[in-house]
Amino acid sequence: VNRFYETQNSTIHRAVYAFGEQATTLYEQARISVADFINAHAHEVVFTKGATQSINAVAIGWALAHLKSGDEILLTQMEHHANLLPWQQVALRTGAVLKFIPVLPDGTLDMSSLDHLISKKTKLVSCIYVSNALGTHNDIESIITRAHAIGAKVLIDAAQSIAHQRIDVKK
């Protein structure tokens, strides 16, 4: 970061001078590195300021355009505000219904509740991979499989987990 700011700091994708071209090249190389790290294609990687901005982008850019009254958004009871407030706003604006996977006394999700929570009305499931408050590692593979089985989209907030375990976005 220091080297970049000291020797290559420039506007990316706009500058037509050496520093600008270097900054753009470094930026795009970073995109390729991140894509390799999470098993994605470079064109699938979008940089934001953080998970909160990313979730808001999906809520505003996708959910508001695709959800309607009566559609359901499934979250967990362990979500932090960054993955709760955007969906509350989407529900208010679209008439979608929020539902929550309960948390058991041991801090894990009540996965047996998925049978009655996920339905044909479920259009989005959004949950954290690892809880920053509880340290719980959620069984996202089961959640993703169940959601995809009824055609729902899935958003996984992996901000707390990516530093500790391999993330494969294709999987």
C-alpha atoms as an extended CHARMM CRD file, in Angstrom:
* protein
*
       171  EXT
         1         1  VAL       CA              0.0000000000        0.0000000000        0.0000000000  PROA      1               0.0000000000
         2         2  ASN       CA              2.7810000000        2.4090000000        0.8980000000  PROA      2               0.0000000000
         3         3  ARG       CA              4.6730000000        1.6350000000       -2.3050000000  PROA      3               0.0000000000
         4         4  PHE       CA              1.5400000000        2.2170000000       -4.3600000000  PROA      4               0.0000000000
         5         5  TYR       CA              0.7940000000        5.5830000000       -2.7250000000  PROA      5               0.0000000000
         6         6  GLU       CA              4.4290000000        6.6770000000       -2.9130000000  PROA      6               0.0000000000
         7         7  THR       CA              5.2510000000        5.6010000000       -6.4800000000  PROA      7               0.0000000000
         8         8  GLN       CA              2.1590000000        4.5920000000       -8.4710000000  PROA      8               0.0000000000
         9         9  ASN       CA             -0.8270000000        6.4450000000       -7.0670000000  PROA      9               0.0000000000
        10        10  SER       CA             -3.0870000000        7.4350000000       -9.9110000000  PROA      10              0.0000000000
        11        11  THR       CA             -6.6320000000        7.1760000000      -11.1620000000  PROA      11              0.0000000000
        12        12  ILE       CA             -7.3540000000        3.7520000000      -12.6370000000  PROA      12              0.0000000000
        13        13  HSD       CA             -9.0710000000        3.1740000000      -15.9840000000  PROA      13              0.0000000000
        14        14  ARG       CA             -8.9870000000        6.8940000000      -16.8290000000  PROA      14              0.0000000000
        15        15  ALA       CA             -5.4450000000        8.1760000000      -16.8720000000  PROA      15              0.0000000000
        16        16  VAL       CA             -3.5000000000        8.2220000000      -20.1510000000  PROA      16              0.0000000000
        17        17  TYR       CA             -0.0850000000        8.6750000000      -18.5990000000  PROA      17              0.0000000000
        18        18  ALA       CA              2.4880000000        6.2100000000      -17.2010000000  PROA      18              0.0000000000
        19        19  PHE       CA              1.3820000000        6.2590000000      -13.5540000000  PROA      19              0.0000000000
        20        20  GLY       CA             -2.2270000000        5.8140000000      -14.5990000000  PROA      20              0.0000000000
        21        21  GLU       CA             -1.4040000000        2.8720000000      -16.8260000000  PROA      21              0.0000000000
        22        22  GLN       CA              0.6890000000        1.2940000000      -14.0510000000  PROA      22              0.0000000000
        23        23  ALA       CA             -2.0870000000        1.7950000000      -11.4970000000  PROA      23              0.0000000000
        24        24  THR       CA             -4.6530000000        0.2520000000      -13.8510000000  PROA      24              0.0000000000
        25        25  THR       CA             -2.3990000000       -2.7300000000      -14.5490000000  PROA      25              0.0000000000
        26        26  LEU       CA             -1.8130000000       -3.2960000000      -10.8200000000  PROA      26              0.0000000000
        27        27  TYR       CA             -5.5300000000       -2.9820000000      -10.1060000000  PROA      27              0.0000000000
        28        28  GLU       CA             -6.4340000000       -5.5360000000      -12.7500000000  PROA      28              0.0000000000
        29        29  GLN       CA             -3.6530000000       -7.8680000000      -11.5600000000  PROA      29              0.0000000000
        30        30  ALA       CA             -5.1710000000       -7.6420000000       -8.0720000000  PROA      30              0.0000000000
        31        31  ARG       CA             -8.5550000000       -8.5900000000       -9.5500000000  PROA      31              0.0000000000
        32        32  ILE       CA             -6.9640000000      -11.6800000000      -11.1480000000  PROA      32              0.0000000000
        33        33  SER       CA             -5.2690000000      -12.6190000000       -7.8500000000  PROA      33              0.0000000000
        34        34  VAL       CA             -8.5360000000      -12.3290000000       -5.9250000000  PROA      34              0.0000000000
        35        35  ALA       CA            -10.3690000000      -14.3130000000       -8.5930000000  PROA      35              0.0000000000
        36        36  ASP       CA             -7.7880000000      -17.0910000000       -8.3670000000  PROA      36              0.0000000000
        37        37  PHE       CA             -8.0240000000      -17.0260000000       -4.5650000000  PROA      37              0.0000000000
        38        38  ILE       CA            -11.8180000000      -17.5400000000       -4.5370000000  PROA      38              0.0000000000
        39        39  ASN       CA            -12.0870000000      -19.7000000000       -7.6930000000  PROA      39              0.0000000000
        40        40  ALA       CA            -13.8070000000      -17.1000000000       -9.8400000000  PROA      40              0.0000000000
        41        41  HSD       CA            -13.1990000000      -15.4790000000      -13.2030000000  PROA      41              0.0000000000
        42        42  ALA       CA            -11.6640000000      -12.0140000000      -13.0710000000  PROA      42              0.0000000000
        43        43  HSD       CA            -14.7370000000      -10.4550000000      -14.7190000000  PROA      43              0.0000000000
        44        44  GLU       CA            -16.8460000000      -11.8030000000      -11.8100000000  PROA      44              0.0000000000
        45        45  VAL       CA            -14.8700000000       -9.8750000000       -9.1740000000  PROA      45              0.0000000000
        46        46  VAL       CA            -16.2220000000       -6.4810000000       -8.1930000000  PROA      46              0.0000000000
        47        47  PHE       CA            -14.2810000000       -4.4030000000       -5.6970000000  PROA      47              0.0000000000
        48        48  THR       CA            -16.2300000000       -2.4550000000       -3.0860000000  PROA      48              0.0000000000
        49        49  LYS       CA            -15.2750000000       -0.7600000000        0.1830000000  PROA      49              0.0000000000
        50        50  GLY       CA            -16.4440000000       -3.7930000000        2.1230000000  PROA      50              0.0000000000
        51        51  ALA       CA            -19.1640000000       -6.3370000000        2.8150000000  PROA      51              0.0000000000
        52        52  THR       CA            -21.7150000000       -3.6930000000        3.7950000000  PROA      52              0.0000000000
        53        53  GLN       CA            -21.4130000000       -1.8960000000        0.4640000000  PROA      53              0.0000000000
        54        54  SER       CA            -21.5050000000       -5.2190000000       -1.3860000000  PROA      54              0.0000000000
        55        55  ILE       CA            -24.6820000000       -6.3770000000        0.3270000000  PROA      55              0.0000000000
        56        56  ASN       CA            -26.2990000000       -2.9850000000       -0.2860000000  PROA      56              0.0000000000
        57        57  ALA       CA            -25.3590000000       -3.2220000000       -3.9720000000  PROA      57              0.0000000000
        58        58  VAL       CA            -27.1640000000       -6.5750000000       -4.2590000000  PROA      58              0.0000000000
        59        59  ALA       CA            -30.1540000000       -5.2640000000       -2.3090000000  PROA      59              0.0000000000
        60        60  ILE       CA            -30.4800000000       -2.1390000000       -4.4400000000  PROA      60              0.0000000000
        61        61  GLY       CA            -29.2660000000       -3.5140000000       -7.7670000000  PROA      61              0.0000000000
        62        62  TRP       CA            -30.8920000000       -6.9350000000       -7.7790000000  PROA      62              0.0000000000
        63        63  ALA       CA            -33.5200000000       -7.3130000000       -5.0700000000  PROA      63              0.0000000000
        64        64  LEU       CA            -35.4440000000       -4.1000000000       -5.6980000000  PROA      64              0.0000000000
        65        65  ALA       CA            -35.7210000000       -5.0220000000       -9.3750000000  PROA      65              0.0000000000
        66        66  HSD       CA            -36.6930000000       -8.6750000000       -8.8840000000  PROA      66              0.0000000000
        67        67  LEU       CA            -38.6810000000       -9.0380000000       -5.6650000000  PROA      67              0.0000000000
        68        68  LYS       CA            -42.3780000000       -8.3100000000       -5.3200000000  PROA      68              0.0000000000
        69        69  SER       CA            -45.0710000000       -8.4430000000       -2.6750000000  PROA      69              0.0000000000
        70        70  GLY       CA            -45.3050000000      -11.8700000000       -1.0770000000  PROA      70              0.0000000000
        71        71  ASP       CA            -41.8290000000      -13.0160000000       -2.1170000000  PROA      71              0.0000000000
        72        72  GLU       CA            -39.7070000000      -14.2140000000        0.7780000000  PROA      72              0.0000000000
        73        73  ILE       CA            -36.1880000000      -13.3550000000        1.8990000000  PROA      73              0.0000000000
        74        74  LEU       CA            -34.6580000000      -15.8700000000        4.3060000000  PROA      74              0.0000000000
        75        75  LEU       CA            -31.9730000000      -14.7070000000        6.7420000000  PROA      75              0.0000000000
        76        76  THR       CA            -30.6720000000      -16.1180000000       10.0260000000  PROA      76              0.0000000000
        77        77  GLN       CA            -31.2350000000      -14.7610000000       13.5060000000  PROA      77              0.0000000000
        78        78  MET       CA            -27.4710000000      -14.2890000000       13.8360000000  PROA      78              0.0000000000
        79        79  GLU       CA            -27.0590000000      -11.7240000000       11.0380000000  PROA      79              0.0000000000
        80        80  HSD       CA            -25.3220000000       -8.4470000000       11.8140000000  PROA      80              0.0000000000
        81        81  HSD       CA            -26.8530000000       -5.1720000000       10.6880000000  PROA      81              0.0000000000
        82        82  ALA       CA            -24.9900000000       -5.1330000000        7.3710000000  PROA      82              0.0000000000
        83        83  ASN       CA            -26.9330000000       -8.2440000000        6.3500000000  PROA      83              0.0000000000
        84        84  LEU       CA            -30.2140000000       -7.3080000000        8.0150000000  PROA      84              0.0000000000
        85        85  LEU       CA            -30.9710000000       -3.6330000000        7.4200000000  PROA      85              0.0000000000
        86        86  PRO       CA            -30.7360000000       -3.7550000000        3.5960000000  PROA      86              0.0000000000
        87        87  TRP       CA            -33.2380000000       -6.6240000000        3.4950000000  PROA      87              0.0000000000
        88        88  GLN       CA            -35.5750000000       -4.8280000000        5.8870000000  PROA      88              0.0000000000
        89        89  GLN       CA            -35.5280000000       -1.8670000000        3.5030000000  PROA      89              0.0000000000
        90        90  VAL       CA            -36.1070000000       -4.1300000000        0.4870000000  PROA      90              0.0000000000
        91        91  ALA       CA            -39.0400000000       -5.7620000000        2.2700000000  PROA      91              0.0000000000
        92        92  LEU       CA            -40.5500000000       -2.3670000000        3.0830000000  PROA      92              0.0000000000
        93        93  ARG       CA            -40.1900000000       -1.1480000000       -0.4900000000  PROA      93              0.0000000000
        94        94  THR       CA            -41.3040000000       -4.3200000000       -2.2870000000  PROA      94              0.0000000000
        95        95  GLY       CA            -43.7080000000       -5.9920000000        0.1030000000  PROA      95              0.0000000000
        96        96  ALA       CA            -41.4260000000       -9.0190000000        0.3960000000  PROA      96              0.0000000000
        97        97  VAL       CA            -41.5260000000      -10.9700000000        3.6520000000  PROA      97              0.0000000000
        98        98  LEU       CA            -38.5040000000      -11.5430000000        5.8980000000  PROA      98              0.0000000000
        99        99  LYS       CA            -38.1130000000      -14.9630000000        7.5020000000  PROA      99              0.0000000000
       100       100  PHE       CA            -35.3500000000      -16.1260000000        9.8420000000  PROA      100             0.0000000000
       101       101  ILE       CA            -33.5750000000      -19.3970000000       10.5180000000  PROA      101             0.0000000000
       102       102  PRO       CA            -33.5600000000      -19.6650000000       14.3300000000  PROA      102             0.0000000000
       103       103  VAL       CA            -30.4210000000      -19.9720000000       16.4300000000  PROA      103             0.0000000000
       104       104  LEU       CA            -30.2830000000      -22.8500000000       18.9190000000  PROA      104             0.0000000000
       105       105  PRO       CA            -29.0160000000      -22.4010000000       22.5070000000  PROA      105             0.0000000000
       106       106  ASP       CA            -25.5910000000      -23.7760000000       21.4940000000  PROA      106             0.0000000000
       107       107  GLY       CA            -25.1820000000      -20.9360000000       18.9510000000  PROA      107             0.0000000000
       108       108  THR       CA            -25.7780000000      -23.0510000000       15.8360000000  PROA      108             0.0000000000
       109       109  LEU       CA            -28.5560000000      -22.6570000000       13.3020000000  PROA      109             0.0000000000
       110       110  ASP       CA            -31.6610000000      -24.8070000000       13.6160000000  PROA      110             0.0000000000
       111       111  MET       CA            -31.1880000000      -26.5050000000       10.2580000000  PROA      111             0.0000000000
       112       112  SER       CA            -34.2860000000      -28.6670000000       10.8110000000  PROA      112             0.0000000000
       113       113  SER       CA            -36.3690000000      -25.4940000000       10.3910000000  PROA      113             0.0000000000
       114       114  LEU       CA            -35.3650000000      -25.2020000000        6.7250000000  PROA      114             0.0000000000
       115       115  ASP       CA            -38.1280000000      -27.6390000000        5.7420000000  PROA      115             0.0000000000
       116       116  HSD       CA            -40.8410000000      -25.1440000000        6.6310000000  PROA      116             0.0000000000
       117       117  LEU       CA            -38.9010000000      -21.8910000000        6.0670000000  PROA      117             0.0000000000
       118       118  ILE       CA            -37.8050000000      -22.4220000000        2.4770000000  PROA      118             0.0000000000
       119       119  SER       CA            -40.7180000000      -22.5100000000        0.0460000000  PROA      119             0.0000000000
       120       120  LYS       CA            -41.5300000000      -21.6670000000       -3.5510000000  PROA      120             0.0000000000
       121       121  LYS       CA            -42.0130000000      -18.0850000000       -2.3200000000  PROA      121             0.0000000000
       122       122  THR       CA            -38.3710000000      -17.8980000000       -1.1690000000  PROA      122             0.0000000000
       123       123  LYS       CA            -36.4910000000      -15.8320000000       -3.7460000000  PROA      123             0.0000000000
       124       124  LEU       CA            -33.3360000000      -15.0080000000       -1.7570000000  PROA      124             0.0000000000
       125       125  VAL       CA            -31.4180000000      -16.6080000000        1.0780000000  PROA      125             0.0000000000
       126       126  SER       CA            -28.7500000000      -14.4060000000        2.6290000000  PROA      126             0.0000000000
       127       127  CYS       CA            -26.5930000000      -15.4980000000        5.5400000000  PROA      127             0.0000000000
       128       128  ILE       CA            -23.1820000000      -15.2430000000        7.0870000000  PROA      128             0.0000000000
       129       129  TYR       CA            -20.6930000000      -18.0610000000        6.7200000000  PROA      129             0.0000000000
       130       130  VAL       CA            -19.0740000000      -17.4350000000       10.1080000000  PROA      130             0.0000000000
       131       131  SER       CA            -20.7050000000      -15.3290000000       12.8090000000  PROA      131             0.0000000000
       132       132  ASN       CA            -18.4830000000      -12.4880000000       13.9780000000  PROA      132             0.0000000000
       133       133  ALA       CA            -20.3370000000      -12.4670000000       17.3160000000  PROA      133             0.0000000000
       134       134  LEU       CA            -20.7450000000      -16.1950000000       18.0240000000  PROA      134             0.0000000000
       135       135  GLY       CA            -17.9130000000      -17.7220000000       16.0150000000  PROA      135             0.0000000000
       136       136  THR       CA            -20.4090000000      -20.2160000000       14.5800000000  PROA      136             0.0000000000
       137       137  HSD       CA            -19.4880000000      -21.7900000000       11.2490000000  PROA      137             0.0000000000
       138       138  ASN       CA            -22.7430000000      -22.2030000000        9.3620000000  PROA      138             0.0000000000
       139       139  ASP       CA            -23.4850000000      -25.1840000000        7.1320000000  PROA      139             0.0000000000
       140       140  ILE       CA            -23.8150000000      -23.0270000000        4.0330000000  PROA      140             0.0000000000
       141       141  GLU       CA            -23.5230000000      -25.9900000000        1.6840000000  PROA      141             0.0000000000
       142       142  SER       CA            -26.8390000000      -27.3560000000        2.9780000000  PROA      142             0.0000000000
       143       143  ILE       CA            -28.4430000000      -23.9100000000        2.8840000000  PROA      143             0.0000000000
       144       144  ILE       CA            -27.2570000000      -23.2990000000       -0.6860000000  PROA      144             0.0000000000
       145       145  THR       CA            -28.4300000000      -26.7310000000       -1.8540000000  PROA      145             0.0000000000
       146       146  ARG       CA            -31.8950000000      -26.2240000000       -0.3500000000  PROA      146             0.0000000000
       147       147  ALA       CA            -32.2140000000      -22.6960000000       -1.7490000000  PROA      147             0.0000000000
       148       148  HSD       CA            -31.1040000000      -23.6550000000       -5.2400000000  PROA      148             0.0000000000
       149       149  ALA       CA            -33.4730000000      -26.6540000000       -5.2360000000  PROA      149             0.0000000000
       150       150  ILE       CA            -36.4290000000      -24.2290000000       -5.2830000000  PROA      150             0.0000000000
       151       151  GLY       CA            -34.7510000000      -21.6710000000       -7.5600000000  PROA      151             0.0000000000
       152       152  ALA       CA            -33.7870000000      -19.1040000000       -4.9210000000  PROA      152             0.0000000000
       153       153  LYS       CA            -30.6970000000      -16.9290000000       -5.2130000000  PROA      153             0.0000000000
       154       154  VAL       CA            -28.1160000000      -17.0610000000       -2.4080000000  PROA      154             0.0000000000
       155       155  LEU       CA            -25.8800000000      -14.3770000000       -0.9400000000  PROA      155             0.0000000000
       156       156  ILE       CA            -23.1830000000      -15.5650000000        1.4720000000  PROA      156             0.0000000000
       157       157  ASP       CA            -21.3940000000      -12.9760000000        3.6070000000  PROA      157             0.0000000000
       158       158  ALA       CA            -17.9650000000      -14.5670000000        3.9020000000  PROA      158             0.0000000000
       159       159  ALA       CA            -16.1820000000      -11.5020000000        5.3240000000  PROA      159             0.0000000000
       160       160  GLN       CA            -15.4170000000      -13.2250000000        8.6320000000  PROA      160             0.0000000000
       161       161  SER       CA            -14.4690000000      -16.5660000000        7.1010000000  PROA      161             0.0000000000
       162       162  ILE       CA            -12.2930000000      -15.8030000000        4.1010000000  PROA      162             0.0000000000
       163       163  ALA       CA             -9.2100000000      -15.1970000000        6.2600000000  PROA      163             0.0000000000
       164       164  HSD       CA             -9.6190000000      -18.5750000000        7.9530000000  PROA      164             0.0000000000
       165       165  GLN       CA            -10.8130000000      -21.0300000000        5.3310000000  PROA      165             0.0000000000
       166       166  ARG       CA            -10.8010000000      -21.6170000000        1.6030000000  PROA      166             0.0000000000
       167       167  ILE       CA            -13.6870000000      -19.9640000000       -0.2320000000  PROA      167             0.0000000000
       168       168  ASP       CA            -14.8390000000      -21.4380000000       -3.5320000000  PROA      168             0.0000000000
       169       169  VAL       CA            -17.5220000000      -19.2310000000       -5.0820000000  PROA      169             0.0000000000
       170       170  LYS       CA            -18.2220000000      -21.7520000000       -7.8380000000  PROA      170             0.0000000000
       171       171  LYS       CA            -19.0800000000      -24.3530000000       -5.2170000000  PROA      171             0.0000000000
